[in-house]
Amino acid sequence: MRQPQKGDLEPIERPRILVLSVSDASTFAADVMLHHLGASVRTVMEPDDAERLLDIWRPNVLIITFWSAALGAWCRGLRGILSFTDLPILVLGDRDDEQEALEVLDAGADAYLAQPFGAALLVSQVQSFLGRSSWERRTIGDKSTLCVDPIAQRLWIRGQEVHLTRRLFRLMHYLALHPDRMFSSPEVSTILAERNQTMQSNAIAVQIYRLRKTLEAVGADTWLETVHGFGYRLVVPQSDKTPPSSTVHGGFHETP
């Protein structure tokens, strides 16, 4: 399976829009999203490429600028995948066709905009999706193994609540979104760094060390693997058992 590239990693706070298109409408949609929302926009021409980015890049909204029976079948299949059920999908039609609009909605899309439409309407529709999108905000996993709640900024590992710094919480959130995937040191730097900042290799090593100590404190010392010469990956054993409930603060173990 393809590993994430550095360009795949965007700040979680920045809206991410994926455009599936074979026409010039993709340029219009991308320009509007960039200019009005400050979003990061990716454009692909094939459903297979879109599905790969959905898995790796985790966009907040999918915009489709064309329609066909085959694409309808693809959308239905997408909705059948648990991790994609909440992804907002907007289809841009090239004509005011009620039958096509019904087919689009029946296939699982959330909205249909027919040409002609202006930038204001497109932005308004996408903003409404962003306001209710749970793609990045949903709770990941369960407390018996690994559970990340990005809204409450809370983390549980093997049944124990763990308190991390903002940087390390962001890293754990990304790792939980991409289990078993290898992240290079530059990619880890991209995740850890604040906006418009960079991190030196020694600073990255310190953060990784702190995360390891925290994992060790809850009996998860083997979860963060070092791939020598490449980077790091999070591997959560399927057979992991739940220990007694307790709380960990940055590597220090406290039992009630």
N, C-alpha and C positions, 0 to 999 in steps of 0.2 A: 504493500500500500504506500502511496506517495506520502512523504513526510512534509509537514508545513514548511513553506519557504518564509524568509524574513518578511517579504511583502504581504504574507497572509496574516501577519500579526498586527492588528490595529488596536489603539486604546479602546477598552470596553465601553468607555463613556461616549465614544464618537459613533453616530448612526452609520450603519453599514447597509448599503443598498445593492442588491444583485439584480442586474438587468439581463434577461434572456431575450435576444433579438437577432433578426437577420436583415434588419432594415435600418434606415437613417433615423427611425424613431428612437433608437437606442441613444444616439448622440444627443437628441433633444432631452430625453429623460435624464441622462447622466448630467448634462449641463445644468438642468433645473435643480437636481438634487444637490449638486456641488455648490451652486451659487446661493440658493435660498436656505439650505439646511446645513451647509458645511459638512455634508456626508462624505464618506468614503464610498466610491462607486466602482464596481467591477462589472464588465460586460462580457458575456459569453454567447456563443452561437449554437451550441448543442446542449440538449438536456443532460447528457452524461457529464459534461463539464460543469453544468449548473449544480448537479447533484453532488459532485466532488467538492465544490466550494461551499455548498450548504453544510456539508459535514465538517470541513476544515475551518472555514472562515466564519461561519455562524452569522450570516446577515440578519438584520432586523426585518427587512422587507424584501420580497421577491417581486420584481416587475417583469411581466411578459408582454412583448410588443407585437406578437402575432398569434394566430390561433389555427389549429387543425384538429382533426379527429385523433391523430396520433398524440398530439400534445395533451388533449383531454384525457387520454388513457394514462399518460405519464403523470398528470396531476392527481388522478385518482390513486395511482400507485404511491405517490408521494404522501398523500394523506393517510395511507395505510401504514406508514412508518411512524412509530410512536414519537420519535424525536422531532418529527416535522409537522405534527398535527396542529400546533399553535402558530406556525409560521404564516404571517399575513401575505396573501398573494393578490396582486393587482394586475389585471389584464387590460392592455390598451388596444381597443379595436380600431380598425381602419375605416369603419363605416357604422352608421347608426342602424344596427341590425338586431332586432329584438330576439330573433331565434338564436343568433350567435351568443347574445348576452345570457340567455337562459342556459345554453350549453356550457358556457364558462362557469356559471354559478353552480350548475349541477355537477360539474367536475371537481368542485371543491375550492374554487377561487372565492375570495372575499368581496371583490368589487370588479366592476367592468366600466371603463370609461371609453366612450366612442368619440372618434374624430368628428368635428374639430373640437379641441378643448385647449384652454390656455394654461400657462404655467401656474397661475393662482389656484386653479381647481386641482391640478395634479399635486401641488405642494400640500394643499389642505387635506387631500385624501391620504397622502403618505404620513402627514403629521398625526392624523387620527389613528393610523396603524401604530406609529411609534408610541403613542400615548398608552396603548393597551397591550403592546407587544410583551410577551413573557419569555421570549427566546433566551435572553441573557439573564433575566431576572428570576427565572424559576429556580426553585430549590432542586439541587442535584443530589441524587443518591438517597441513602437512608442512614440513620444514625448508628445502625449496628456495624457498618463498615466505614463509609465516608459520606458525609452529608455537608453540602455547602449551601448556605442561604445568603445570596448576594444582597438581598434587600436589607435584612437585619444585620448583615456583616457578621454572621456566626458560622462556626465550623465545628463539626463533630467528627472524631476519628475513633473507630472501634468503641463507640458508645460514650466517649468522653469528650466534653466540650474543650476546645483548644482556642486560646486567644493569641492572635498573631498581629504584627504590625500591619499597617495598610499595604505596604509593598508586598509582604509575604502572603497576605490574604489574597491579593490580586494574582500572585503567582499560583497559589493553590487553586484559585478559581479557574485559571486557564488550564492547569494540569488536569483538573477534574473534568473540564469540558473536552479534553483530548487525552483520555487515558491510553497508555501503551504507545504513545507517539513520542519520538525523540525530538528534543528541542536543543538546538546548538546554543553555545554561550552568547553569541550576538542576539539570538532570539530571546533568551532569558533576559538579557539586558533591555531589550525593547519592552518586555512585559513589566520589568521592575522599575524602569526609569519613569520619572515624572515627565510631564509634557515638555518637549523641546530640550530634554536633557539626555545625557549619555552616562553610562556607568563604566568605570574601568574594571578590568578583569579581577583585580584584587577585591574590589567592592562586591562584585558578583559572588566571588568565592566566600566572602563573609556571610552574605545573605543565604547562600546554599548551606553553609555550615550551621547557621542558626535554625534553618528549617529542618535539617537532619536531626539536630539535638531535640527539637520539638517532637518529631516523629518517633525518635528513640524513646522519649519519655512516656509514650502511650503504646509502646510495643509494636510500632510500625517502622522499625529501623530499616527493613528491607524494601520498603515501598518506593523510595526515591533512588533510582539506579543511575550510576554514572556510566556512560558509554564512552570509554576512554578514546580521546581524539575526535569525538563528535559532540557530546553534550549530555543531556539528562532526560529521563522519562519517569513517569509515575506508573507503577504497576501495583494494583490492589489485588491481593490474593483472593480468589473466590471462596476459599475455605476459611477465611478469617473469622474468628469467634469474637463475641462481644464480651469484654471484661467488665468488672464492676464499674459503676458510674463514678466519675470524678472529673476534675477540671485541671487543665494544663495552661500555664502562662509562660509562653515563650521558652519552653524547654524545662520548666520547673513543675513538678508533679505535686498537686494538692489533693488530698483525699478528704471528703467531708467527715 
